[in-house]
Amino acid sequence: MDGFIGRERELARLENLYRSGKFAACAIYGRRQIGKTTLMSVFSSGKRAVVFQFSKGSAYENLSHMGIVIGRFLGSEPLHFESMSEAMDRLGTICGKEKTLVIFDEILYLARAIPDAMSILQRFMDQSRDSTETMVLICGSSISMMKKETEDYDSPLYGRFPNRIELGPLSLKECMSFHRRMSAEDAVRVYLTVGGVPAYHRIMDGESYGSCVRNCFLGQDAPLSDEAAAVVEGEMSPADVHSGILACLADGKRYQNEIVDALGISKGVCSRYMGNLKATMMAGELQPMLTARKRPYLITDGLLAFSYAILRKYQPILKSDDTARTYRLMKKDIDTFLGRRFELLCRQYVSSSYQTVAVGSWWGRVDGVDTDIDVVAEVYNSDDLVITLAGECKFRNERAGAGIVYELERKLISARAGPNVRMAVFSIGGFTEELAEYASDHGVLLIGTDKLIGDTAPDRI
C-alpha cells in the first residue's frame, strides 16, 4: 500500500504465522486509528483472503455484509444467510478447498449485533484447525474488550488466539516520514501533539505546525476536534468518570487523593478506573528516581493530553471561523504543553537508545525551592556497568547554554546522585558554543533534533 509506514516487525510476525504450514490465528489489538485495518490490508495483499469489515449496524446488516463478501469471493451475486452459522459453514467450505486468510475486522461490532457470534467463531476455528491451513485474524478498537474476548477463561475464544499483537504508537523517526513538507522541529511538535497514531499524522500533513493545528482542531467541522471524546467513549465505561480523571490529570491533579477529592469518588473506584486508563495506554505513572518517592499519574496518549490540557480550556472559542486568532490566543499554553510533552519524548529516547534498568524523573528541593530533573535513568554503559544518566530538556527556539549544566550539577547534589553520573542536555533549538565546548571536556551528552528524529546515531555511554 502506498504510504504505508512502519510495522515491519508486526508484518514479519504475521508472515511467519502464515507460512507455518498449519492453522494459525492471531488477535490484533489497538486503540482507534492506530492502523490495525491498514496493517491487515497490507498483509493480505496478494493472498487468497476473505476480508470482513463489520459495522455498528444490526445483525441483518452484518449478515448481509458477510453475504456480499463471500459472494464476491466466489464470483457470484451476494448470498443470503439466515444466520451467522450458515455464513460460517459456507466460509468453512471455502477454507477447506485451499489455504485461505480470513480477516474479521472490528469483530466486536459483530459480537454486539449477534450475541452468540464468538461461540460460532469458536466452532469454525475448532473445525478448521486440524484439516486446513486457514489463518484467522481478528481485530477490534476496544483493547479491554478484545482482551476480555480472547483471554478470559469463560470466553468462547479462550485459548483460540495464542498469538496476539497489540499495536502501539509509531516512533518519532517513523512519523517523520509523514511530514516531508514540514521543518523537522514542526514535525516534532506534531508528534508531541498527537503521539504516534498514523491516522492523525496523515490528517496533520501541512506545511507548518500552526497551520495543522488550525486546520485539524479549530473552526467548524475540524476533523480532530472531537476525536478525544470518541476515543474515551469507545473504550471506557462509564466514559464520564474516566474522562473526569483525565481532566484532573490535565489540570495538575496527579495523585490519587487529589483526584478522589476533585471527583467525589472512592479510592477504590479511582484505582480501578486508573487501572483501565493505564491498561489502554491512555495514562501512566512517572517513575520516581534517586530520592524522589511518590508516583504521579500522567496522560501518556498525545492526542488525549492535548485535548484535555488545551482544547478543553479553549472550548468556547474553538468553533470560531477566525482560526488564526484562536490559535494566537492558545499559543502560549500550547508552547507550555509542548515543553512538558518534550520531557516524555526525551525519556522515550533514552529507553529506545540504551539498555535501561529504569527511566523517570527526580523532584525535590534545592535551596528551599521546589525543582526537578527532567530525565533520570539507570542505564548500562559500554562496560556493562549501571550508571545514572541525568538530563534536562529545553523545548525552545534559542540554543541551550552552559548554565543548564551548572544548574543540573546543583540539582544532582540535592538528589544525592552517586559518583557514576553522566549528564545530558536535550534541546530542540541546538546548543551554544560554550555548552558544546564544556560538553566535549566533561563528557556531557548533547541530544538535539538530529538525534531525536534518528538522523544521527545515539552517543555511546
TANOR-V337252 format. One line per field, one symbol per residue. phi: phi as a letter, one per 30 degrees, with the letter a starting at -180 (. if undefined). A space follows every 50 residues. Layout:
phi->???
This chain:
phi->.didbiidddddddddddddibebbbcccldeidjdddedddddeicdbc ccbdbddddeddddddddddddddibdecccdadeddddddddddddaeb ccccdhdddddddbeceddddededdddedcbcecccbbadcdddddddc cdeddeceidbdcbbcdcdddeeddeddbddcdedddddddddcicdedd dddccbcbdedddddcbcididdcdcddddddddccbddddddddddddd djdcbedddeddcicddddddddddddddcidbabcddbhcdbdcddadc dddddddddcdddcedcddddddddeddddeddddddddddddddddded ddcbdccababbbabbhicdaacdbbbcbdddcicdbccbbccbcbdddd cdeddddddddddddhdddcbccbbcbdcjbddddddddddciddcccee ddcjdbddddb
